[in-house]
Structure formats: C-alpha cells, structure tokens
Amino acid sequence: MKIKKKVFLILFIIVSAAVFLFIKSRQVKDSGEVTAEISPKPGSIQNYISTMGTVLPKNRLEIKPPVNGRVESVLVKEGEDVKVGQTLAWMSSTERAALLDAAMAQGEEKLKYWQETYKPIALLSPIDGEVIVATTQPGQTVTTSEAVVVLSDKLIVRA
C-alpha cells in the first residue's frame, strides 16, 4: 500500500504541475507596451521623391535688339508667361538715345517733341512661352549680339 500512495502522490504532483504550467502559459504577458486598435479611413497617400536634377529649356530663344541702343523699359519678369506679339521691352537706338539726351538739356518742350517724333523700338515675343532670363535693366546699353530677354516654350526636368 505504501507503493500505491507513493505512485498516487507522484501522479498528483505531475498532474498539478501540468495544470499549473498550462494555466500559466495561457495568461497574456504584460510587456509594458500600450496598444490601440484603429480603423482605416479613406484618404490620399502622398509620395515625395527628392533628387538632384537640371531644368533645361526644350527650345531656347534669345530676343536680341535689331539695332544697338539703350533699353528704356523691360515689361516682363523671369518666370512670367508671354504670348505671341506681346511687348517684352522698349528700347531706343543709339541715335534716338543721343537725340533725347541732347533735347533734355534744351528743355521739356524739345524733349516731348523728339519723343513723339522719334518713337522707341518694341521688342516683341515671337512665341508663346515663359521668360527664363530677364536680367537687362532700364538704361543699360545693348548691342545686336546681346540678348535682352530669353524665352523658352517648354521646360524639361532631367534628374
């Protein structure tokens, strides 16, 4: 009978240990992390790509004056869109500039007379496009080989 008690006692300990381990393994361990359940909502996803590149004009057109002279005014700025026939700048030929400077010394009446008689030259846009360079300042002297304004019909980004 002693053997039966020992076997029963050993079985009882084994079963108790198995039950204890089973219950312990079923319990959720608290790791200290806070979790929350969220629901998906419709929205937009935005992707951004950052890279180095160059912006080049597809067709680059330099607007050069037909005669040497002085720029009176530049009517456009860099980044501005222009249409065919739009006036980009006004300029005076070297002769007109000299004549107006001399008339200014003779008085307001003479200056107005020569301004009405000898009109400035308009530089017009030959294409629809965007001004990509407009660094010429009023009063600046230009030659027929210098660009007053540079236009582009389309800009291309190469990355």
PyRosetta script that sets phi, psi and omega in degrees:
from pyrosetta import init, pose_from_sequence

init()
pose = pose_from_sequence("MKIKKKVFLILFIIVSAAVFLFIKSRQVKDSGEVTAEISPKPGSIQNYISTMGTVLPKNRLEIKPPVNGRVESVLVKEGEDVKVGQTLAWMSSTERAALLDAAMAQGEEKLKYWQETYKPIALLSPIDGEVIVATTQPGQTVTTSEAVVVLSDKLIVRA")
pose.set_psi(1, -28.8)
pose.set_omega(1, 177.6)
pose.set_phi(2, -63.1)
pose.set_psi(2, -35.1)
pose.set_omega(2, -179.0)
pose.set_phi(3, -69.1)
pose.set_psi(3, -38.6)
pose.set_omega(3, 179.3)
pose.set_phi(4, -64.5)
pose.set_psi(4, -39.3)
pose.set_omega(4, 178.8)
pose.set_phi(5, -65.1)
pose.set_psi(5, -41.6)
pose.set_omega(5, -179.7)
pose.set_phi(6, -65.3)
pose.set_psi(6, -43.3)
pose.set_omega(6, 179.6)
pose.set_phi(7, -64.6)
pose.set_psi(7, -44.7)
pose.set_omega(7, 179.3)
pose.set_phi(8, -61.6)
pose.set_psi(8, -42.2)
pose.set_omega(8, 179.5)
pose.set_phi(9, -64.3)
pose.set_psi(9, -42.8)
pose.set_omega(9, 179.0)
pose.set_phi(10, -65.5)
pose.set_psi(10, -44.3)
pose.set_omega(10, 177.7)
pose.set_phi(11, -61.8)
pose.set_psi(11, -41.5)
pose.set_omega(11, 179.1)
pose.set_phi(12, -61.7)
pose.set_psi(12, -42.7)
pose.set_omega(12, 179.5)
pose.set_phi(13, -65.2)
pose.set_psi(13, -42.9)
pose.set_omega(13, -179.5)
pose.set_phi(14, -64.9)
pose.set_psi(14, -45.9)
pose.set_omega(14, 179.6)
pose.set_phi(15, -64.3)
pose.set_psi(15, -42.2)
pose.set_omega(15, 178.9)
pose.set_phi(16, -62.5)
pose.set_psi(16, -42.9)
pose.set_omega(16, 179.0)
pose.set_phi(17, -65.0)
pose.set_psi(17, -40.6)
pose.set_omega(17, 179.8)
pose.set_phi(18, -64.6)
pose.set_psi(18, -44.3)
pose.set_omega(18, 178.6)
pose.set_phi(19, -63.2)
pose.set_psi(19, -43.5)
pose.set_omega(19, 179.4)
pose.set_phi(20, -60.7)
pose.set_psi(20, -46.5)
pose.set_omega(20, 179.9)
pose.set_phi(21, -66.3)
pose.set_psi(21, -38.1)
pose.set_omega(21, 178.8)
pose.set_phi(22, -63.3)
pose.set_psi(22, -45.8)
pose.set_omega(22, -179.9)
pose.set_phi(23, -66.2)
pose.set_psi(23, -40.5)
pose.set_omega(23, -179.3)
pose.set_phi(24, -65.1)
pose.set_psi(24, -38.1)
pose.set_omega(24, -178.7)
pose.set_phi(25, -73.3)
pose.set_psi(25, -23.7)
pose.set_omega(25, -179.5)
pose.set_phi(26, -80.7)
pose.set_psi(26, -19.2)
pose.set_omega(26, -179.9)
pose.set_phi(27, -74.6)
pose.set_psi(27, 140.0)
pose.set_omega(27, 178.9)
pose.set_phi(28, -78.5)
pose.set_psi(28, 130.0)
pose.set_omega(28, 179.4)
pose.set_phi(29, -80.6)
pose.set_psi(29, 137.0)
pose.set_omega(29, 177.0)
pose.set_phi(30, -91.2)
pose.set_psi(30, 108.4)
pose.set_omega(30, -177.1)
pose.set_phi(31, -92.5)
pose.set_psi(31, -1.7)
pose.set_omega(31, 179.8)
pose.set_phi(32, 90.0)
pose.set_psi(32, -4.4)
pose.set_omega(32, 179.6)
pose.set_phi(33, -83.6)
pose.set_psi(33, 139.1)
pose.set_omega(33, 177.4)
pose.set_phi(34, -98.0)
pose.set_psi(34, 125.3)
pose.set_omega(34, 179.2)
pose.set_phi(35, -119.4)
pose.set_psi(35, 151.1)
pose.set_omega(35, 178.0)
pose.set_phi(36, -137.9)
pose.set_psi(36, 144.9)
pose.set_omega(36, 178.8)
pose.set_phi(37, -95.2)
pose.set_psi(37, 129.3)
pose.set_omega(37, 179.3)
pose.set_phi(38, -123.7)
pose.set_psi(38, 157.9)
pose.set_omega(38, 178.7)
pose.set_phi(39, -109.6)
pose.set_psi(39, 141.5)
pose.set_omega(39, 177.6)
pose.set_phi(40, -70.3)
pose.set_psi(40, 145.6)
pose.set_omega(40, 179.2)
pose.set_phi(41, -127.2)
pose.set_psi(41, 145.7)
pose.set_omega(41, 177.8)
pose.set_phi(42, -66.5)
pose.set_psi(42, 142.7)
pose.set_omega(42, 179.9)
pose.set_phi(43, -173.6)
pose.set_psi(43, -176.7)
pose.set_omega(43, 179.8)
pose.set_phi(44, -104.3)
pose.set_psi(44, 148.2)
pose.set_omega(44, 177.4)
pose.set_phi(45, -108.8)
pose.set_psi(45, 130.3)
pose.set_omega(45, -179.4)
pose.set_phi(46, -113.0)
pose.set_psi(46, 131.0)
pose.set_omega(46, 176.1)
pose.set_phi(47, -113.2)
pose.set_psi(47, 137.1)
pose.set_omega(47, 176.9)
pose.set_phi(48, -122.8)
pose.set_psi(48, 136.8)
pose.set_omega(48, 175.8)
pose.set_phi(49, -122.6)
pose.set_psi(49, 124.4)
pose.set_omega(49, 179.1)
pose.set_phi(50, -109.7)
pose.set_psi(50, 124.6)
pose.set_omega(50, -178.6)
pose.set_phi(51, -152.5)
pose.set_psi(51, 165.7)
pose.set_omega(51, 175.9)
pose.set_phi(52, -91.5)
pose.set_psi(52, 146.3)
pose.set_omega(52, 179.0)
pose.set_phi(53, -166.2)
pose.set_psi(53, -177.3)
pose.set_omega(53, 177.6)
pose.set_phi(54, -129.2)
pose.set_psi(54, 147.3)
pose.set_omega(54, 176.7)
pose.set_phi(55, -109.1)
pose.set_psi(55, 119.8)
pose.set_omega(55, -178.2)
pose.set_phi(56, -123.9)
pose.set_psi(56, 145.0)
pose.set_omega(56, 176.1)
pose.set_phi(57, -75.9)
pose.set_psi(57, 141.9)
pose.set_omega(57, 175.2)
pose.set_phi(58, -68.8)
pose.set_psi(58, -50.3)
pose.set_omega(58, 175.6)
pose.set_phi(59, -126.9)
pose.set_psi(59, 116.4)
pose.set_omega(59, -178.5)
pose.set_phi(60, -102.7)
pose.set_psi(60, 127.8)
pose.set_omega(60, -177.4)
pose.set_phi(61, -128.0)
pose.set_psi(61, 116.2)
pose.set_omega(61, 178.0)
pose.set_phi(62, -88.5)
pose.set_psi(62, 127.8)
pose.set_omega(62, 178.0)
pose.set_phi(63, -94.6)
pose.set_psi(63, 110.1)
pose.set_omega(63, -177.9)
pose.set_phi(64, -110.7)
pose.set_psi(64, 147.8)
pose.set_omega(64, -179.2)
pose.set_phi(65, -71.6)
pose.set_psi(65, 149.6)
pose.set_omega(65, 178.8)
pose.set_phi(66, -74.3)
pose.set_psi(66, -21.5)
pose.set_omega(66, 179.1)
pose.set_phi(67, -137.8)
pose.set_psi(67, 160.0)
pose.set_omega(67, 173.1)
pose.set_phi(68, -69.5)
pose.set_psi(68, 146.9)
pose.set_omega(68, 179.4)
pose.set_phi(69, 174.3)
pose.set_psi(69, -155.9)
pose.set_omega(69, -176.2)
pose.set_phi(70, -122.8)
pose.set_psi(70, 134.6)
pose.set_omega(70, 178.3)
pose.set_phi(71, -76.0)
pose.set_psi(71, 125.0)
pose.set_omega(71, 178.7)
pose.set_phi(72, -86.9)
pose.set_psi(72, -45.5)
pose.set_omega(72, 178.6)
pose.set_phi(73, -158.1)
pose.set_psi(73, 147.4)
pose.set_omega(73, 174.2)
pose.set_phi(74, -112.1)
pose.set_psi(74, 121.6)
pose.set_omega(74, -172.2)
pose.set_phi(75, -94.9)
pose.set_psi(75, -4.1)
pose.set_omega(75, -177.8)
pose.set_phi(76, -124.0)
pose.set_psi(76, 160.6)
pose.set_omega(76, 177.9)
pose.set_phi(77, -122.9)
pose.set_psi(77, 160.8)
pose.set_omega(77, 177.7)
pose.set_phi(78, -60.2)
pose.set_psi(78, 137.6)
pose.set_omega(78, 179.9)
pose.set_phi(79, 90.7)
pose.set_psi(79, -8.8)
pose.set_omega(79, -178.0)
pose.set_phi(80, -81.4)
pose.set_psi(80, 140.7)
pose.set_omega(80, 175.9)
pose.set_phi(81, -84.1)
pose.set_psi(81, 140.2)
pose.set_omega(81, 179.3)
pose.set_phi(82, -127.7)
pose.set_psi(82, 156.3)
pose.set_omega(82, 179.3)
pose.set_phi(83, -111.2)
pose.set_psi(83, 162.1)
pose.set_omega(83, 177.1)
pose.set_phi(84, -59.0)
pose.set_psi(84, 131.6)
pose.set_omega(84, 178.0)
pose.set_phi(85, 86.4)
pose.set_psi(85, -5.6)
pose.set_omega(85, 179.8)
pose.set_phi(86, -70.9)
pose.set_psi(86, 138.4)
pose.set_omega(86, 178.3)
pose.set_phi(87, -74.3)
pose.set_psi(87, 123.9)
pose.set_omega(87, -179.3)
pose.set_phi(88, -93.9)
pose.set_psi(88, -38.7)
pose.set_omega(88, -177.7)
pose.set_phi(89, -158.0)
pose.set_psi(89, 159.6)
pose.set_omega(89, 173.4)
pose.set_phi(90, -115.9)
pose.set_psi(90, 138.8)
pose.set_omega(90, 177.9)
pose.set_phi(91, -142.4)
pose.set_psi(91, 159.9)
pose.set_omega(91, 176.7)
pose.set_phi(92, -113.4)
pose.set_psi(92, 143.0)
pose.set_omega(92, 174.0)
pose.set_phi(93, -66.7)
pose.set_psi(93, 165.7)
pose.set_omega(93, 179.0)
pose.set_phi(94, -58.2)
pose.set_psi(94, -39.6)
pose.set_omega(94, 179.7)
pose.set_phi(95, -65.3)
pose.set_psi(95, -45.6)
pose.set_omega(95, 180.0)
pose.set_phi(96, -63.4)
pose.set_psi(96, -43.1)
pose.set_omega(96, 179.8)
pose.set_phi(97, -60.3)
pose.set_psi(97, -43.3)
pose.set_omega(97, 179.2)
pose.set_phi(98, -66.2)
pose.set_psi(98, -40.8)
pose.set_omega(98, 179.9)
pose.set_phi(99, -63.8)
pose.set_psi(99, -43.3)
pose.set_omega(99, 179.7)
pose.set_phi(100, -68.1)
pose.set_psi(100, -37.7)
pose.set_omega(100, 177.9)
pose.set_phi(101, -63.4)
pose.set_psi(101, -40.8)
pose.set_omega(101, 178.1)
pose.set_phi(102, -68.5)
pose.set_psi(102, -39.6)
pose.set_omega(102, -180.0)
pose.set_phi(103, -67.0)
pose.set_psi(103, -31.8)
pose.set_omega(103, 179.4)
pose.set_phi(104, -63.1)
pose.set_psi(104, -35.4)
pose.set_omega(104, 178.7)
pose.set_phi(105, -71.5)
pose.set_psi(105, -23.9)
pose.set_omega(105, -178.1)
pose.set_phi(106, -88.7)
pose.set_psi(106, -11.2)
pose.set_omega(106, 176.6)
pose.set_phi(107, 127.3)
pose.set_psi(107, 166.8)
pose.set_omega(107, -176.0)
pose.set_phi(108, -64.9)
pose.set_psi(108, -38.0)
pose.set_omega(108, -177.9)
pose.set_phi(109, -64.4)
pose.set_psi(109, -44.1)
pose.set_omega(109, 178.7)
pose.set_phi(110, -65.6)
pose.set_psi(110, -39.7)
pose.set_omega(110, -179.6)
pose.set_phi(111, -61.8)
pose.set_psi(111, -46.8)
pose.set_omega(111, 179.2)
pose.set_phi(112, -62.2)
pose.set_psi(112, -40.2)
pose.set_omega(112, 179.1)
pose.set_phi(113, -58.9)
pose.set_psi(113, -49.6)
pose.set_omega(113, -177.5)
pose.set_phi(114, -72.2)
pose.set_psi(114, -29.8)
pose.set_omega(114, 175.6)
pose.set_phi(115, -66.2)
pose.set_psi(115, -36.6)
pose.set_omega(115, 178.8)
pose.set_phi(116, -77.5)
pose.set_psi(116, -33.9)
pose.set_omega(116, -177.5)
pose.set_phi(117, -77.6)
pose.set_psi(117, -42.7)
pose.set_omega(117, -173.1)
pose.set_phi(118, -114.6)
pose.set_psi(118, 93.5)
pose.set_omega(118, -173.1)
pose.set_phi(119, -76.0)
pose.set_psi(119, 152.1)
pose.set_omega(119, 176.6)
pose.set_phi(120, -74.2)
pose.set_psi(120, 167.0)
pose.set_omega(120, -179.3)
pose.set_phi(121, -96.5)
pose.set_psi(121, 132.2)
pose.set_omega(121, 176.9)
pose.set_phi(122, -93.3)
pose.set_psi(122, 133.0)
pose.set_omega(122, 172.2)
pose.set_phi(123, -98.0)
pose.set_psi(123, 117.2)
pose.set_omega(123, -173.8)
pose.set_phi(124, -106.1)
pose.set_psi(124, 152.5)
pose.set_omega(124, 177.4)
pose.set_phi(125, -80.4)
pose.set_psi(125, 125.1)
pose.set_omega(125, 178.1)
pose.set_phi(126, -85.4)
pose.set_psi(126, -9.8)
pose.set_omega(126, -177.6)
pose.set_phi(127, -138.2)
pose.set_psi(127, 161.4)
pose.set_omega(127, 166.0)
pose.set_phi(128, -79.4)
pose.set_psi(128, 129.4)
pose.set_omega(128, -178.7)
pose.set_phi(129, -174.9)
pose.set_psi(129, -161.0)
pose.set_omega(129, -178.4)
pose.set_phi(130, -124.8)
pose.set_psi(130, 140.9)
pose.set_omega(130, 177.2)
pose.set_phi(131, -77.2)
pose.set_psi(131, 119.9)
pose.set_omega(131, 179.6)
pose.set_phi(132, -106.3)
pose.set_psi(132, -19.2)
pose.set_omega(132, 174.5)
pose.set_phi(133, -142.8)
pose.set_psi(133, 126.8)
pose.set_omega(133, 175.5)
pose.set_phi(134, -147.4)
pose.set_psi(134, 69.2)
pose.set_omega(134, -175.3)
pose.set_phi(135, -99.1)
pose.set_psi(135, -6.9)
pose.set_omega(135, 179.9)
pose.set_phi(136, -70.1)
pose.set_psi(136, 135.7)
pose.set_omega(136, -177.7)
pose.set_phi(137, -106.5)
pose.set_psi(137, 150.4)
pose.set_omega(137, 174.8)
pose.set_phi(138, -58.5)
pose.set_psi(138, 138.1)
pose.set_omega(138, -178.2)
pose.set_phi(139, 92.7)
pose.set_psi(139, -11.1)
pose.set_omega(139, -179.5)
pose.set_phi(140, -76.6)
pose.set_psi(140, 138.0)
pose.set_omega(140, 177.6)
pose.set_phi(141, -85.7)
pose.set_psi(141, 133.9)
pose.set_omega(141, -179.2)
pose.set_phi(142, -129.8)
pose.set_psi(142, 155.9)
pose.set_omega(142, 176.2)
pose.set_phi(143, -112.7)
pose.set_psi(143, 173.4)
pose.set_omega(143, -178.5)
pose.set_phi(144, -69.3)
pose.set_psi(144, -11.1)
pose.set_omega(144, 179.4)
pose.set_phi(145, -97.7)
pose.set_psi(145, -4.6)
pose.set_omega(145, -179.4)
pose.set_phi(146, -98.9)
pose.set_psi(146, 136.9)
pose.set_omega(146, 176.8)
pose.set_phi(147, -83.1)
pose.set_psi(147, 129.4)
pose.set_omega(147, 176.3)
pose.set_phi(148, -83.8)
pose.set_psi(148, -41.9)
pose.set_omega(148, 179.6)
pose.set_phi(149, -139.9)
pose.set_psi(149, 146.0)
pose.set_omega(149, 175.5)
pose.set_phi(150, -119.4)
pose.set_psi(150, 130.6)
pose.set_omega(150, -178.9)
pose.set_phi(151, -113.2)
pose.set_psi(151, 156.6)
pose.set_omega(151, 173.5)
pose.set_phi(152, -139.2)
pose.set_psi(152, 138.7)
pose.set_omega(152, 179.0)
pose.set_phi(153, -83.3)
pose.set_psi(153, -26.9)
pose.set_omega(153, -178.6)
pose.set_phi(154, -156.6)
pose.set_psi(154, 135.6)
pose.set_omega(154, 177.5)
pose.set_phi(155, -100.0)
pose.set_psi(155, 138.3)
pose.set_omega(155, -178.9)
pose.set_phi(156, -118.3)
pose.set_psi(156, 131.7)
pose.set_omega(156, 178.4)
pose.set_phi(157, -99.4)
pose.set_psi(157, 125.9)
pose.set_omega(157, 176.6)
pose.set_phi(158, -115.7)
pose.set_psi(158, 119.2)
pose.set_omega(158, -178.9)
pose.set_phi(159, -119.2)
pose.dump_pdb("model.pdb")
